[in-house]
Amino acid sequence: MKKTVRNFKWILVAAVLAANLAVGARLYSQETAAAEEIQSKDSPLEMYELFSRVVEQVRANYVDADKSTYQDLIYGALRGMLQSLDPHSQFMDKEAFTAMKEDTAGKFGGLGITIGIKDSVLTVIAPMEGTPAFRAGLLSGDKIIEISGDSTDGLALEDAVKKLRGDPGTKVKVKIFRPKTQLIKEFELERAVINVPSIKDTRVLDGGIGYVRMLQFGEETAVDLQKALDQLEKQKVKALVLDLRSNPGGLLTAAVEVSQKFLRRGDLIVFTRGRDNRMERSYRARARETFPDVPMAVLINGYSASASEIVAGALQDNRRAVLVGEKSFGKGSVQSVLPQDGGTAIRLTTAKYYTPSERVIHEVGIEPDVVVPMTVENWRNILLSRNRAEETNGVESAAAQDEGWTAGDEEEALPAVGASVPPEEEIDLDNVADPQLDRACDMLRGILVFQKR
């Protein structure tokens, strides 16, 4: 009897193993078939053959032989390949790669605007105060449709930057399309050496609320911020507003250093994730000393980008601050520079930034906790009202800025970005309201009252 039971068990085990093998073989067969189907649709050999045939046909038949050398065709194809991926990926020939490496050390002339690609159009993210672009009246959201008479349609971001930069004192013409009014204006701007402070407008508001506005994230930002915070701490502020509106970002290291001034040691700030596991990296708060744990609000708008979004996302996810304003720009990707033969290189997007709660930043942005809409014109008027000295020292008046705008030629291709809205009336800069800051302060005062109970 025992022998019969033992034999039955072995038969049962053998049956189970056979069934597992059959299922495994079927799954393997299905996966192999799927892989073969994918490979047949994305065959490298077939695509390389197509590419080489086209190159040879262009070399043999294109009308201008001097424009169809192998280097011209291959470099052009590589530029198109990288540019088709996203606005930040780029093929750099030897000259461009050398220029990129020299940019980090040398001085250059610029207009004082941070630009990006939004809705496939070259867009002003933020004009920097006290610069040629700001004084001329350029606004966040303006579309740059021509540079020096050349259309920007299809122009790579890095090539646009190269066209706008130049020796200080030289001039460049930019044609601007303003979405709100659907009008066009050409500006002739003189390049200058751009020196923008990281921190500006540190003060104490009514009710003992500290206020700090951050303009960008550079090498000295953390040091400058600490000085501002020390100043506010001496005045025993009861709450804090950190203003990141129209801050285009900057260095990742600066974003981490700023964030950790308000977070507990060990709190996650941001992490990167890509196809390659080697691109995964986490950044945590390491600072031993932090700003007092007072109620805090962070102001953001549609042109708070990059490092600004990292800070805002970190403070929001760690429940350290309430975000007030509008959804941020959505610029949060990592580019790696990969040198190639012949002194060339590619700049390739290899990862994206994620907030501590695993929200992707790139092309999504950070949503505020409290939404308070405000126009870019209102924001510019706020800045002008705070900088009356600049307004009377080279800044065009509102009336002058309204001059020279036209509807454009009928044949001129304009970005499809909304309906026309009549120009606003002249604003009294002595009485400009800041609804986003007012809302943040009201909220913080409410929290302070509640804490006293």
BELHU-V150155 format. One record per residue. SS is DSSP state (h for helix, s for strand, l for the rest). PSI is psi in radians with two decimals (none if undefined). OMEGA is omega in whole degrees, -180 to 180 (NA if undefined). Layout:
ss=<SS:SS>
psi=<PSI:PSI>
omega=<OMEGA:OMEGA>
This chain:
ss=<l:h:h:h:h:h:h:h:h:h:h:h:h:h:h:h:h:h:h:h:h:h:h:h:h:h:h:h:h:h:h:h:h:h:h:h:h:h:h:h:h:l:l:h:h:h:h:h:h:h:h:h:h:h:h:h:h:h:h:h:h:l:l:l:h:h:h:l:l:h:h:h:h:h:h:h:h:h:h:h:h:h:h:h:h:l:l:l:l:s:s:s:l:h:h:h:h:h:h:h:h:h:h:l:l:l:l:l:s:s:l:l:s:s:s:s:s:s:l:l:s:s:s:s:s:s:s:l:l:l:l:h:h:h:h:h:l:l:l:l:l:l:s:s:s:s:s:l:l:s:s:l:l:l:l:l:h:h:h:h:h:h:h:h:l:s:l:l:l:l:s:s:s:s:s:s:s:s:l:l:l:l:s:s:s:s:s:s:s:s:l:s:s:l:l:l:l:l:s:s:s:s:s:s:s:l:l:l:s:s:s:s:s:s:l:l:s:l:l:l:h:h:h:h:h:h:h:h:h:h:h:h:h:h:l:l:l:l:s:s:s:s:s:l:l:l:l:l:l:s:l:h:h:h:h:h:h:h:h:l:l:l:l:l:l:l:l:s:s:s:s:s:s:l:l:l:h:h:h:l:s:s:s:s:l:l:l:l:l:l:l:l:l:l:s:s:s:s:s:s:l:l:l:l:l:l:h:h:h:h:h:h:h:h:h:h:h:l:l:l:l:s:s:s:s:l:l:l:l:l:l:l:s:s:s:s:s:s:s:l:h:h:h:l:s:s:s:s:s:s:s:s:s:s:l:l:l:l:l:s:l:l:l:l:l:l:l:l:l:s:s:l:l:l:l:h:h:h:h:h:h:h:h:h:h:h:l:h:h:h:h:l:l:l:l:l:l:h:h:h:h:h:l:l:l:s:l:l:l:l:l:l:l:l:l:l:l:l:l:l:l:l:l:l:l:l:l:l:h:h:h:l:l:l:h:h:h:h:h:h:h:h:h:h:h:h:h:h:h:h:h:h:l>
psi=<-0.80:-0.67:-0.67:-0.76:-0.74:-0.76:-0.69:-0.71:-0.77:-0.67:-0.70:-0.76:-0.78:-0.66:-0.73:-0.78:-0.72:-0.72:-0.73:-0.75:-0.70:-0.77:-0.76:-0.75:-0.67:-0.77:-0.75:-0.72:-0.71:-0.77:-0.71:-0.75:-0.72:-0.73:-0.71:-0.65:-0.76:-0.76:-0.64:-0.54:-0.38:0.94:2.07:-0.67:-0.79:-0.73:-0.70:-0.68:-0.75:-0.79:-0.83:-0.64:-0.77:-0.74:-0.81:-0.64:-0.69:-0.77:-0.62:-0.48:-0.26:2.47:-0.64:1.82:-0.54:-0.17:0.09:0.67:2.84:-0.70:-0.75:-0.82:-0.77:-0.76:-0.73:-0.71:-0.70:-0.69:-0.80:-0.67:-0.87:-0.69:-0.51:-0.30:-0.93:2.90:-0.25:-0.27:2.51:2.47:2.29:2.13:-3.12:-0.73:-0.79:-0.68:-0.71:-0.75:-0.67:-0.72:-0.57:-0.43:-0.55:-0.34:-0.61:2.87:2.59:2.79:2.48:-3.05:-0.27:0.62:2.52:2.30:2.79:3.05:2.07:2.21:0.67:0.29:2.44:2.11:2.48:2.03:-0.85:2.23:2.43:2.38:2.47:0.21:2.92:-0.72:-0.72:-0.77:-0.54:-0.31:0.26:2.54:2.67:2.34:-0.24:2.49:2.20:1.90:-0.30:2.53:2.07:0.68:-0.12:2.37:2.54:0.04:2.08:0.03:2.28:2.62:-0.78:-0.60:-0.61:-0.75:-0.74:-0.69:-0.60:-0.52:2.81:-3.05:2.41:2.37:-0.33:2.83:2.71:2.48:2.32:2.33:2.20:2.35:2.15:1.96:-0.66:-0.72:-0.19:0.51:2.83:2.53:2.44:2.27:2.42:1.96:2.47:2.19:2.60:2.81:2.16:2.04:1.79:2.21:2.69:-0.67:2.40:2.60:0.99:2.19:3.00:2.17:3.04:2.47:0.17:0.53:2.09:2.59:2.26:2.26:2.25:2.19:-0.53:2.99:1.74:-2.95:-0.55:0.10:-0.81:-0.70:-0.79:-0.68:-0.70:-0.66:-0.74:-0.74:-0.67:-0.71:-0.76:-0.65:-0.64:-0.51:0.12:0.92:2.61:-0.27:2.98:2.41:2.13:2.02:1.93:0.32:2.35:0.43:1.99:-0.07:-2.58:-2.22:2.40:-0.73:-0.66:-0.67:-0.71:-0.76:-0.65:-0.81:-0.74:-0.17:-0.26:-0.01:2.82:2.60:2.23:-0.25:2.42:2.34:-0.89:2.73:2.74:2.62:2.33:-3.03:-0.62:2.20:-0.42:-0.29:-0.11:2.14:2.42:2.55:2.15:2.78:2.29:-0.14:2.47:-0.48:2.32:2.88:2.55:2.55:1.15:2.78:2.47:2.47:2.55:2.24:2.27:2.77:-3.00:-0.10:0.35:2.08:2.83:-2.02:-0.57:-0.70:-0.57:-0.81:-0.82:-0.78:-0.69:-0.78:-0.56:-0.85:-0.54:0.15:0.64:-0.46:2.70:2.29:2.31:2.40:-2.20:2.83:2.42:3.12:-0.75:0.92:1.74:1.09:2.75:2.23:2.31:2.40:2.08:1.81:2.52:-3.11:2.71:0.34:0.14:3.06:2.83:2.45:2.04:2.33:2.04:-0.17:2.94:2.69:2.47:2.50:2.95:-0.53:0.29:0.53:2.28:2.44:-0.70:2.21:0.20:-0.82:3.08:2.21:2.30:2.75:-0.63:1.99:2.16:1.73:2.60:2.44:2.75:-0.52:-0.72:-0.74:-0.73:-0.71:-0.60:-0.80:-0.72:-0.69:-0.48:-0.23:0.98:-0.51:-0.71:-0.64:-0.65:0.12:1.20:-0.14:2.24:2.54:2.85:-0.66:-0.75:-0.62:-0.43:-0.22:2.63:0.01:2.38:2.92:-0.15:2.91:2.66:-0.57:-0.14:2.22:2.12:2.55:2.47:1.64:0.59:3.07:2.82:2.47:2.36:2.58:2.60:2.76:2.86:2.36:2.41:1.83:-0.20:-0.23:0.96:2.19:2.61:1.49:-0.55:-0.79:-0.72:-0.73:-0.72:-0.75:-0.71:-0.73:-0.77:-0.68:-0.67:-0.71:-0.73:-0.70:-0.75:-0.67:-0.44:-0.32:none>
omega=<-180:180:179:179:180:180:179:179:180:178:-180:178:-180:180:179:178:179:179:178:179:-179:179:179:179:-180:178:179:179:179:180:179:179:179:180:179:179:178:-179:180:179:-177:-178:-180:-178:-180:-179:178:178:177:-179:-178:178:-179:179:-178:178:178:180:-176:-169:-177:-170:-179:-176:-177:178:-174:172:179:-179:178:-176:-178:178:179:179:180:177:180:-180:-178:-179:-180:-179:178:-176:-174:177:-171:167:-179:172:-174:-179:-179:180:177:-180:180:-179:-180:-179:-175:-176:-172:175:178:177:179:-178:-179:176:169:-176:176:177:178:-176:177:-179:177:-168:173:176:180:168:-177:-177:177:-179:-180:-178:-180:-179:-180:178:176:-177:170:-179:175:-180:178:-175:175:171:-179:176:-180:180:177:180:-179:-179:178:-176:-179:178:177:178:-179:180:-177:179:178:-180:177:-179:176:-176:177:178:176:177:-173:171:-179:-174:-174:-177:-177:-179:-177:175:176:178:169:-173:178:-180:179:173:-174:175:-177:178:179:-174:179:172:174:-177:177:-179:179:179:179:180:178:-178:177:176:-178:-174:-179:179:179:-176:-176:-175:-177:179:-180:178:-179:177:180:-180:177:179:180:-179:177:179:174:178:-177:-180:-175:171:175:-174:179:-178:180:173:-173:178:-177:-173:175:-179:179:178:179:-179:178:-177:-174:175:-177:-175:177:179:-179:178:178:180:-178:172:-180:179:178:178:179:-179:180:179:179:-179:-180:178:-177:179:-178:-174:178:180:180:177:-180:-175:179:176:-172:174:177:179:176:174:-175:-180:166:-170:169:-178:177:-179:177:180:-178:-180:-180:-178:178:-177:178:178:179:-177:173:-180:-178:176:-177:-179:-175:-169:-178:178:-175:179:-177:177:176:177:-177:180:179:180:175:178:178:179:171:171:-171:175:-174:180:176:178:177:176:-180:179:176:172:177:-179:-170:178:178:-180:179:179:177:175:180:-177:176:-178:175:-179:178:177:177:179:179:178:175:180:179:-179:178:-176:-177:179:178:-178:-178:-179:174:178:180:176:179:180:180:-180:179:-178:173:179:180:179:179:179:180:-177:-177:-179:-179:177:178:-173:172:-175:-180:178:-179:177:180:177:178:-176:174:-175:177:-176:180:180:175:-174:-179:177:179:-179:179:-180:178:-179:-179:178:177:178:180:178:-179:-178:-179:-176:NA>
